[in-house]
Amino acid sequence: MGVDGGGSKTLAIILSEDGKEVGFGISGSVDVLNETKEEFKNHLFSAVHEALRKADLNVKSISFACFGMPAVGDVEGIEEEITPLIKELNVPNFIVVNDVRAALEGAFPFKQGAILLAGTGAMVMAKDENEMVFRVDGWGENVGDLGSGYFIGQLALREAFEEYDGRSEQTPFLKKVKEFAGVSDLKKILLNCKGSNVRRYIASFSKVVCEAEKSNIYPAREILNEAIKELLKSVKALKNIMKVEKSIPLSVVGGVFNCDYMKKEFEKRLDGVEWIKVSEKEFSPHVGAALMAAKRILNKNEMEELYQRLGGKVK
């Protein structure tokens, strides 16, 4: 079983020995830094139990599981905090890793590569041919996550309140933000900008910026360009920390890249970086988590067979 837990949603998948997906479940956020323990458990249990139900399996049938979770390895004590909650699922054997590590494994199994994950938060993670892992950013919305959905949403709301205050000239952008929020007076959103779900709420306004850019509404494109600039800086930082000597593939994932302008403009600006080759991911993060689980119980030949059954091509 592989579980991809994120700041917006959680996905669980169960694979059979022959590489077939037999169960799948989806639920809400398991970001324990921004959700209560009760919310964490409810969302995690919901996704896992839905996958088990669809597979018509008991949890004891799971040979091994990998849980990709936000902030693991980044914030001291997080793994110790969430592991007892995960144990309540009664999965016989499991490991807990950072959610971006699972995404990296899904994108590039059996080879070196890098992944730029830009969703609610943002992080770059890479592994070399010896499976040594490197990362840039992902330090949370208060000191990092530059270029993320939260970053974009925060810039959008700052602009909207600047127009609301009369500190700058009002534009159709303010109207777009109010319509998205479902309010006639912008200050009515302030309560939603505090509390346990604030990160996801603010990040949701990145969708407004994308829509506004399509209509050429100022300053949407300028905000997106700021995000692109920060994401490029994070990717380029890999060259020094990895000591890159040859081209490595990079996959971009996350809700931020559902915005056409973000994806096209980012890849356009990355064209001039000779040591990076933008590549499509092989598998999704939840499959990556399942592969990390499989590595704990299968030998190299069995892993290659599983990988091929999933549609991968071993070079």
Summary of the structure (lengths in Angstrom):
residues: 315
radius of gyration: 20.3
end to end distance: 25.4
largest distance: 65.7
contacts: 1113
relative contact order: 0.16
helix: 47%
strand: 17%
